[in-house]
Amino acid sequence: MKKLIKYIFIFTAVASLYTAPVFAGNEDRAGQAGANELLINPWARSSGWGGCNLALVRGVESFGVNIAGMGHNKGTEVVFAQTDWLKGSDIKISSFGIAQKVGESGSMGLSVSSMKFGDIERTTEAQPDGGLGVFSPQFLTIGFSYAKSFSNSIFGGMSVKMISESINDVKAQGLVVDAGIQYVTGFNEEKDNLKFGISLRNVGTPMKFDGEGLSYRNDNAGANINVLQQQRTERFEMPALVAIGIAYDIKLNQDHRITPAASFTSNSFIRDQIGIGAEYGFRQLFMFRAGYTFDKKDKNAIFDEEIAALIGFSAGVSVQVPLGKSGKSFGIDYGYRATETFDGTHTIGARFNL
């Protein structure tokens, strides 16, 4: 396992070269990628940051930001999260994650995220008003991860995610790989207050829809001829991105801490993004955080009233209760992201550190 960090650096370098032509943050390419659920962070704590905490994220939350953060895991962490995506749209995201320390410095993890859109009326050309029942689309993402602490300062990790998008008779499947590095240093006695991170996410194979729902019988192919025809679908790319981040712990005293953080994300198919945020923490019992994410192109976006689903203000709060003196704890997390339409995105999560 000592060679893992070498492989991560090689993978990051090669994948960055491979994806260099598309990392232009070009909004003209918007809509040309699929599997955009991979851009949604389903975890409450990092949602409150707006995702700009990739340099300091820890544990299960690392699955959606920077997998290297799982290398800090010291035991077992289990997290459940429920997201009300664009409240009012009836889109729900249910997520589960577990991170388990293995060996002296390694950690393995599993994450499952299911996105449901509710029941949609089934229609046809002959019956455009419905009356044929309903169908329920479902997006499912399953990730397997491994991270490792190579020293007190360097942490690295990789994750493989399987993606499935389906309705009753049409499905698309794909595979993506994430990789990340975190570096911890500092200028005080503890030497751990300055943090850097880099994350490469969603690099993988193109996806394509297929299934019986794309076939139909053509009764006009000729006299007394009934032909079964199959519609062709185009492949679509994954929403690959590279993100870098920095964070700094300002310890006011033994109990109080303020941590500002910033990140830059280079997206393949939408404009590049800049995120800023800060968190206040009282011991490990209470934490409040807020952030703002804006497009790099629009210099005045911070003051722009138009807020898209992944752009704008975010905030969150966490309460963590120790379970005895063994170091075990239970916590509740809440994250909110403002949106221009609907009533924002709300995420609530429960975590167990065992």
C-alpha positions in Angstrom: 0.0 0.0 0.0 3.0 2.3 0.2 2.9 2.7 -3.5 -0.7 4.0 -3.5 0.3 7.7 -3.3 2.6 7.2 -6.3 -0.3 5.7 -8.3 -2.6 8.6 -7.2 -0.1 11.2 -8.4 0.4 9.3 -11.7 -3.3 8.9 -12.2 -4.0 12.6 -11.4 -1.2 13.7 -13.8 -2.3 11.4 -16.7 -6.0 12.1 -16.2 -5.3 15.9 -16.1 -3.4 15.7 -19.4 -6.2 13.5 -20.9 -8.9 15.9 -19.9 -7.0 19.1 -20.4 -8.8 20.0 -23.7 -12.2 19.9 -21.9 -11.2 21.7 -18.7 -12.0 25.1 -20.1 -15.1 25.9 -18.0 -16.9 26.5 -21.3 -20.6 27.2 -20.8 -21.2 26.5 -24.5 -20.7 22.8 -23.7 -23.4 22.8 -21.1 -25.9 20.0 -21.7 -23.3 17.9 -23.6 -22.5 15.8 -20.5 -24.7 13.4 -18.6 -24.8 11.8 -15.1 -25.0 15.3 -13.6 -26.1 13.8 -10.3 -22.4 13.3 -9.8 -22.1 17.1 -9.3 -24.6 17.0 -6.4 -23.1 16.7 -3.0 -25.6 14.6 -0.9 -23.8 15.0 2.5 -25.0 17.6 4.9 -21.7 19.0 6.4 -20.0 19.7 3.1 -23.2 21.0 1.5 -23.2 23.7 4.1 -19.7 24.7 2.9 -20.9 24.7 -0.7 -18.1 22.1 -1.3 -15.2 24.5 -0.7 -13.9 22.4 2.2 -12.0 19.9 0.1 -8.8 20.7 1.9 -10.2 19.8 5.3 -13.0 17.4 4.7 -12.9 14.2 6.8 -14.5 10.8 6.9 -17.7 9.8 4.9 -18.2 13.5 3.8 -15.1 13.0 1.7 -17.0 10.8 -0.8 -18.6 13.9 -2.3 -15.7 16.4 -2.2 -12.2 14.9 -1.9 -11.7 11.2 -1.1 -8.3 11.8 0.4 -10.1 13.0 3.6 -11.2 9.5 4.4 -7.5 8.8 5.2 -8.0 10.7 8.5 -10.5 8.1 9.7 -9.5 6.6 13.1 -12.3 4.0 13.6 -15.7 3.4 12.2 -18.0 6.2 10.9 -21.5 5.6 9.6 -23.6 8.4 8.0 -27.2 8.6 6.8 -28.4 11.6 4.8 -31.6 12.7 3.2 -31.7 15.5 0.7 -34.7 17.5 -0.5 -33.3 18.6 -3.8 -34.9 21.8 -5.1 -37.6 21.7 -2.5 -41.0 21.6 -4.2 -39.8 19.5 -7.1 -40.4 16.2 -5.2 -36.8 15.1 -6.0 -35.3 13.1 -3.0 -31.8 11.8 -2.5 -31.2 9.1 0.0 -27.5 8.4 0.9 -25.6 6.0 3.1 -21.9 5.9 3.8 -19.5 3.9 5.9 -15.8 4.4 6.5 -13.8 1.7 8.3 -10.2 2.0 9.4 -8.1 -1.0 8.2 -4.5 -1.6 9.3 -2.4 1.1 10.9 -3.0 3.8 8.4 -5.6 2.8 5.8 -9.4 3.2 5.5 -12.0 1.6 3.3 -15.4 3.0 2.5 -18.7 2.3 0.8 -21.2 4.9 -0.3 -24.7 4.5 -1.8 -26.8 7.3 -3.1 -30.3 6.9 -4.6 -32.1 9.8 -6.4 -35.8 9.5 -6.9 -38.1 11.7 -8.9 -41.5 10.5 -7.7 -44.2 9.1 -9.9 -44.6 10.4 -13.4 -47.7 9.9 -15.5 -47.2 7.5 -18.4 -48.3 8.9 -21.8 -48.2 7.8 -25.5 -48.8 9.5 -28.8 -52.3 7.9 -28.8 -53.0 8.9 -25.2 -51.1 12.2 -24.5 -53.3 12.8 -21.4 -52.1 9.7 -19.6 -54.4 7.2 -17.9 -51.9 4.4 -18.5 -50.4 4.4 -15.0 -47.1 5.9 -13.7 -43.4 5.2 -13.9 -40.6 6.1 -11.5 -37.1 7.1 -12.7 -34.2 6.2 -10.4 -30.6 7.2 -10.4 -28.2 5.0 -8.3 -24.6 5.6 -7.5 -22.4 3.1 -5.6 -18.9 3.9 -4.6 -16.0 1.8 -3.3 -13.1 3.8 -1.8 -9.7 3.4 -0.2 -7.6 6.1 1.5 -4.4 6.1 3.4 -2.4 8.4 5.6 1.2 8.3 4.4 2.5 10.5 7.2 1.1 13.0 9.6 1.0 15.5 6.7 0.1 13.6 3.5 -3.2 11.8 2.8 -4.4 10.2 -0.4 -7.3 8.2 -1.7 -9.1 6.7 -4.7 -12.7 5.8 -5.3 -14.5 3.8 -8.0 -18.2 4.7 -8.6 -20.8 2.8 -10.6 -23.7 4.8 -12.0 -27.1 3.6 -13.1 -29.9 5.7 -14.5 -33.1 3.9 -15.3 -36.8 3.7 -15.8 -38.8 0.5 -16.4 -37.5 -0.3 -19.9 -34.5 2.1 -20.5 -31.2 2.1 -18.7 -27.8 3.6 -18.9 -24.8 2.5 -16.8 -21.3 3.9 -16.4 -18.1 3.9 -14.3 -16.0 6.8 -12.9 -12.9 7.2 -10.8 -12.1 9.8 -8.3 -8.7 10.6 -6.8 -7.5 13.1 -4.2 -4.6 14.4 -2.1 -4.5 16.4 1.1 -1.5 18.0 2.7 -1.5 19.3 6.2 1.1 21.7 7.6 1.2 24.7 9.8 3.1 27.4 11.7 2.2 26.7 15.4 3.2 24.0 17.9 0.6 21.6 16.5 1.8 22.0 12.9 -1.7 21.2 11.5 -3.5 24.5 11.0 -2.8 25.0 7.3 -4.4 22.5 4.8 -4.2 22.0 1.0 -6.2 19.7 -1.1 -6.6 18.7 -4.8 -9.4 16.4 -6.1 -9.9 14.9 -9.5 -13.5 13.6 -9.9 -15.8 11.9 -12.4 -13.2 10.7 -14.9 -14.7 7.6 -16.6 -16.4 5.9 -19.5 -19.1 7.4 -21.6 -22.7 6.3 -20.9 -25.4 5.4 -23.4 -29.1 4.6 -22.9 -30.5 1.3 -24.2 -33.5 -1.0 -23.6 -36.8 -2.1 -24.9 -38.3 1.3 -24.4 -36.3 2.6 -27.4 -37.9 0.1 -29.8 -41.2 0.3 -31.5 -43.2 -1.5 -34.2 -43.5 0.2 -37.5 -46.8 -0.8 -39.1 -46.2 1.4 -42.2 -43.0 -0.3 -43.4 -45.0 -1.9 -46.2 -48.1 -3.9 -47.0 -48.7 -6.7 -44.5 -45.3 -6.0 -42.9 -44.8 -5.3 -39.2 -41.2 -4.2 -38.4 -39.6 -3.9 -35.0 -37.3 -0.9 -35.1 -34.7 0.3 -32.5 -34.0 3.9 -31.8 -30.3 4.8 -31.6 -29.0 7.0 -28.7 -25.9 9.0 -28.6 -23.2 8.4 -26.0 -22.6 11.2 -23.5 -19.5 12.1 -21.4 -19.1 12.3 -17.6 -19.0 15.7 -15.9 -15.3 15.5 -15.0 -13.7 18.2 -12.9 -10.5 19.2 -11.1 -10.8 21.1 -7.8 -8.1 22.7 -5.5 -8.6 24.1 -2.1 -7.0 25.7 0.9 -8.1 26.1 4.6 -6.6 27.6 7.7 -7.6 26.9 11.3 -7.6 30.0 13.6 -7.7 28.7 17.1 -9.0 31.5 19.4 -8.3 29.4 22.4 -8.7 25.8 23.5 -12.4 25.7 22.9 -13.1 28.0 20.0 -12.0 27.8 16.4 -12.7 29.6 13.1 -11.7 28.1 9.8 -11.8 30.0 6.6 -11.6 28.0 3.3 -11.5 28.6 -0.4 -11.6 26.5 -3.5 -11.4 26.7 -7.3 -13.2 24.1 -9.5 -12.4 23.6 -13.2 -15.5 22.0 -14.8 -15.5 20.3 -18.2 -18.9 21.4 -19.4 -20.0 24.4 -17.3 -18.2 27.6 -16.2 -15.4 27.3 -13.6 -16.4 28.0 -10.1 -14.9 29.7 -7.0 -16.0 28.9 -3.5 -15.4 30.7 -0.2 -16.6 29.8 3.2 -15.9 29.6 6.9 -16.8 27.5 9.9 -17.0 28.3 13.6 -16.5 25.4 16.0 -16.9 25.0 19.7 -14.8 22.1 20.7 -16.2 19.1 18.8 -19.7 19.7 20.1 -21.1 22.5 17.9 -20.2 23.8 14.4 -21.7 26.5 12.2 -20.6 27.1 8.7 -21.5 29.2 5.7 -20.2 29.6 2.1 -20.8 31.1 -1.3 -20.1 29.7 -4.7 -20.0 31.8 -7.8 -19.0 31.5 -11.5 -15.5 32.6 -12.3 -16.6 34.3 -15.5 -19.0 36.7 -13.8 -17.0 39.1 -11.6 -20.2 40.5 -10.0 -21.8 37.1 -9.4 -21.5 37.5 -5.6 -24.0 40.3 -5.8 -26.1 38.7 -8.5 -29.7 37.8 -7.4 -29.8 34.9 -9.9 -28.7 31.8 -8.1 -28.6 28.4 -9.9 -28.8 25.0 -8.3 -25.0 24.8 -7.7 -24.3 28.5 -7.4 -25.0 30.8 -4.5 -25.2 30.9 -0.7 -25.0 27.9 1.5 -25.0 27.3 5.3 -25.1 24.5 7.8 -24.9 23.5 11.4 -23.7 20.4 13.2 -24.3 19.2 16.8 -22.2 16.3 18.1 -22.7 14.5 21.4 -20.0 12.2 22.9 -21.2 8.7 23.9 -19.3 8.1 27.1 -15.5 8.5 27.4 -14.5 6.0 24.7 -14.4 8.6 21.9 -17.6 7.5 20.4 -20.1 10.1 19.4 -23.4 10.8 17.7 -24.1 13.9 15.5 -26.8 15.6 13.6 -25.9 17.7 10.5 -28.0 20.1 8.5 -27.0 21.8 5.2 -28.8 24.4 3.1 -28.1 25.7 -0.4 -30.1 28.6 -1.9 -31.5 28.3 -5.4 -33.1 30.8 -7.8 -36.1 28.7 -8.3 -38.0 26.4 -5.9 -37.3 26.7 -2.2 -33.6 25.8 -1.9 -31.9 22.4 -1.3 -32.1 21.0 2.2 -30.0 18.1 3.5 -30.1 16.5 7.0 -27.8 13.8 8.2 -27.1 11.6 11.2 -23.6 10.3 11.9 -22.2 7.7 14.3 -18.4 7.6 15.2 -17.7 4.3 16.7 
